[in-house]
Amino acid sequence: MKTTSPFIHPKFQLNGLSFESAEEILNFAEGLIEEGDDFEVSMGHFLEEWLNFKEYVSVKTSGSTGKPKHIHIQKTQMIESAKATGAYFKVGEGTKALLCLSSDYIAGKMMLVRAMVLGWDLHVVAPEKDALVQYDNPYDFVALVPFQLFHSIDALHKVKKLIVGGGVLTRQLEELLEHMPVEAFATYGMTETITHVAARRINGFAKSEIYHALPDVRFMVDDRGCLVIHAPKLSNEDIITNDLVELISSISFKWLGRQDFVINSGGVKLQPETIERKLQPHLPMPFVIAAEPDEALGQKVILVIQNDGRFETPNFAKIFAHLDPFERPKKIYTLSEFPYTETGKVKRAQIDEVLRKFRK
């Protein structure tokens, strides 16, 4: 007889294995912890945590905008998030899905929860950059970070629906997806919202810059113009973000950038992310737009590129011609390597620290 646990759907499969009870899953998890690779050990620990008697799961934030921290998320709220994903993307019982994200973080944990709650047939592999390329299985639903997507373009014919999150999606990547036979979505969310609370289509006839809410999620803005998320099934309180948005309606918005990254140059407020989007088609290497103090302007725009010698020095004067005059960087710095989080996001705060030390 299949388990009647509210956390485990009777049709749930993991790497081709079915389970008659929660005890069987716990035995499987114990085997992973004792004999598995690192990603399998991580998955085993989460399965044990999911099936213990506590009402919450401890989750680590990514640390892209500050120091990583652990927060507690209620299991009932994670279940509601899984149901919302199933309803929005129409991925219910029997969905063949791929997990190639680390189970150390909320995105990987939630793929496991969705599989257990919704009754998916989940294939779990190492969270490598080209994980999708390595296997010939077709999938109904796959979640990738942008770095993995970049290395998986030629394998997207295996996927029916794709969600991309955990980092900024470049214009080049969106252009590569334009005519791919996959329904591709960029997602908006964070650890505190139990992954995505909104999504936008990034290819095909429905392509849009507007994010639309998942079920039972509503949006507002505060006096800074930053997004406030009302999701009573996912959080006991409204979630106040530092994301500047153009609110389209209570269930849709256009993302503009991070409020904490805004540059005030001579009284003109500039969004680094907006400038970066303009430069992306013209700079082949990783880069970020940042600011440093300036006596006349208060802050001046700077460009920081990652170049370990593999890229030729671009013609910056020609590239900057694509920007408005007040957006053009006044100084250029080169680092051999950017600091990244474990989920592939650039640590902007650490780059600022490095540059401050350099200026001293």
N, C-alpha and C positions, 0 to 999 in steps of 0.2 A: 504493500500500500504506500502511495506517495505521501510525502510529508504534508501536513496541514499547517505548518508554520506560516504565519502571516508574512514572513520575510522571504519565503521560497516558493516560487511557482512550480507546480508539478511537471511542467514541460521544460524546465531549466536544464540546459546541458552546458558542460564546460570541456572544451577540447574533445568533444565526442562522447563524453561520459555523462550518464544519467545518475541521479541519486535518489534512493528510496527514502532517505530520512536526513534530518539535519546532522545526525551522528555520522552518517557516511561522508558528508561534506567535511565535518571536523576531522575525520580520519584522513581524508584526502589532503586537507590543509596541513596536518601534522607531517605527512610525508613530504610535502613541498618544503616545509621549514627545515626538515632534517636532511634532505638530499637534493633540493632544487638549486637552480641558479639564483642569482641575486633577485631578479625580477619575480621569480617564482616564490622565493622566501617572503618577499614583500606581500605578494598576493595571499600566501598562506596566513600571514599574520592578520591581514584585513579580514579574511573569511572567519578566522577565530573571533576577532573583535565583533564582527557583525552578528555572530551567533551566541555571544555571551549574554549575560543577564543585565548588562547595563543598558540604559535607555539612550545612550549617546555614543558617538564615535569621535575620537580625537583626530583632528585634521591639521596638517601643517600648511601654512600659507606659502606662496611662492617666493616672497621677498623682493619682488621687482621694484616696489616703491618704498621699501623700508626693510627693517630686519624681519626675517621669517619668524612666525610665532605659531603656537598651537592653539586651536580653538575647539570647543565642543559643539557638535551638531547633532540634534536629535534624530534618531533613526526614523521616527515617524515622518519628519520633514524630508528626509532623503527619499523615502518611499513616495511622498507626494511629488517631489521633483522628478522621479523616475516616471510616474504616471503622466506628468505634464509633457515630458519629452516624447513618450509614446503617443500621446494624443496629437501633439503638434506635428511631428514628423511621420505619423502613421506607421509606427514600427512596433507592432504588437507581438502576440504569441507566435513563436516559430521563426522570428527574424534571425537571419544569419549575420552575426556581427563580429568585428575584429577589435580586440583590445591590444594596442601596441603602445600604450602610454603607461608610465610608472604608476603602480598602485600606492606609492608613497604619497601621492597628491590627490586632490579631490576629483580631478578629471578621470583618473584611472579607477579610483574607488567607485565613482558613479557609474562607469560602464559595467562594473560587476554588479552593482545594485540594480541597475536597469535589467540586466540579464536575469537576475534572481527574481525580481518582482514581476517582470513582464513575460517571463518564459522564453527567453532568447536561447539560441544555439550559439554560444560565444566561443570564439577561437582566440586564445591568448598567446602572444609571442613576445619576444624581447623588445623593449622600446627603443629600437634602433632607427636611424634616420631613414633607411630604405626598407623597413619592415614589410610594407605592402608589396614591394617588388619581389621579395624573397619567396613568396608563396603563390600558388596558382589558384587558390580557392576563390570563388566568387562570393561577394558579400552584399547584403542588403543595406548595411549601415556601418560606417567607419568614422572614427574621430581621430583627427591628426592635429599636430601643431604646425605652424607655417614651415618650419625647417624640414619636417618630414614630408609635407606636401611638395616642397621644391624638389625633393629627391624621389618623388613617387608619381610624377606627371605621366610617365609612360605606362603606368600600371593602373590608371584610374578607370580603364574599361572594365575592370573587375568589380567595380563598386556602383551600386544604384544610388545611394544617398550618402553624402559626405558632409560632416561638420568640421569646421576649422576654428580653433580657439587657442587661447594661451599666448597670443602675441599679435602684433600688427601685421595685417595682410597687405603685402606690397601691391602696387599697381601692376607690376610685371606678372605676379602670380595670378592676379585676377584675369589679365589678358590671356595667359596660358590656358586658363580654365574655360574661356569664353565658349568654345565650340566642343568641349568635351562631353561625351554622352553620360554625364553623371549629374544628379541634382546636388549642387554644392551650396553650402550655407556658411556664412561667417556668424559666429555666435558671440553674444555679449554676456559676461557674467564674471563672477569671482568666487573665491572660496566661501565667502559669507552668504552668497546667494545659492550655494550648492550647485555650482557650475552655471549653465546658461539660463537666463530669464528672458532673453530676446534673441532673435536671429534675423538675418537678411539673406536673400538669395544673391549669389555672386556670379551666376552665369545663366545663360539661356534667356528666354523671352521675359522671364519674371525678375531679371536682375535689377537690383535697387540699392541705393545708399541708405535706405530707411530700415531701421530695425523694428521688428514687430514683436509684441509681447507674447510669451507663452501663456497658456490658460491660467486664469486667476491672478495675473500680474498686472499692476497698474503703475503708471509713471507720473511724476510731478517734477518741478524744478524748485530749488531754493533761491534765496536772494542773490546768490553768486552766479546763478545760471547752471548749477550742477544738478545732475540727475538724482532724484529721490525715488527709491523703489518700494512700492507697497505690495508685499507678497505674503499675506497672512498665513498661508500654508507652508511657507518656507522659513519665515522669521517672525518672532514675536513682536518685533518692532520694525518700523520703516528703516530702510538702509540708506544712509546719506553717503553719496559717493563724492569723489573729486573729479568726476568726468563732466566736462562742459558739453552740453547738448543743445540742439535745436528741437524743442518739443513740438512734435507734429500733432499729437493727440494724446489722450490718456493711455493709449496702448502702442504708441509709435514715436520714434525719435531718430534724429540724425546725430551721430557722434562727431564732436568737433576736436576734442583733445583733453588733456589733463589740466585741471586748474592749477595744480602745484607745479606745472612746467611752464606756465605762462611767462613770457619775457616782456618786460616794460622798457622799451627802448625809446627814449625821448618822448615819453607820454603815449607812444603807440603800443598797444598790447598785441603781441604776436604769439601764435600757436606754433610751437616747434613741429608738431605733427603735420600741420598744414604745409609748412615749408618743406618738410621731408617728403611729403607726397609729390610735390612739384619737382623735387630733385631726383626721385627714385628712377625715372626712366633714363637719367643721364649719368648716374654714378654707379659703376660696376661693383664697388666694394661696400661692405657694411659701413654705416655712418649714422651719426645723430646730430641734430641741431641743439645747441645749448647756449648758455649766456655766461658772460663774465662782467665784473664791475667796470664801469667807465665813468670818468669824471664828468664828461659833458652829457652823455645820454642816460646815465644811471646804470643801464645794462646795455651791452652790445651783443649782437648775434655772433656766434662762432660756429664753425663746422669742425666736428671731430670725426676722423675717418679711421677705420681699422685697415692697416696695410702692413703685412709682414714681408713685403718685398715682391709679392706675386703680381701686383698690379702696377702698371705704368702710371706716372703722375698725370692726371687729367688736365685739360685746359679749363681751369676754374673760371676764368673770365668769360669764356663762351658758355659754360654751364650756368653761371650765375645770371646770365642775361635772361634766363627763363623766370627769374624772380622779380618781384616789385623792388624798387630801390631800397626801401627800408627793411626788406627781408634778407638782403644780401649779406652773407657773413663778412665780418670785418677782420677775422683772423681764422687761420686753419691750423688744427693740431692733428698729429698722426700718432696713433698708438699701435703697437704691434699686435695687441690682442685686447678685445673688450672683455669686461667681466660679465658673465651671464649667470642667470639663475639655472637651477637644475631642469627647469621646464623650457629653457631656451630664450628667456626674455633678457634684454639688455638691462644691466643695472646702472641706470642713469646717475643715481646718487653717488655710486662709487667712481664713475668717470669724473664727476665734479670734484670729488676728493683728490683724485690723481692730478687733475689740472691745477687745483689750488696749491698742492705741494710743488708742482712744476713752476708756478708763477712766483713762489717764494724764493 
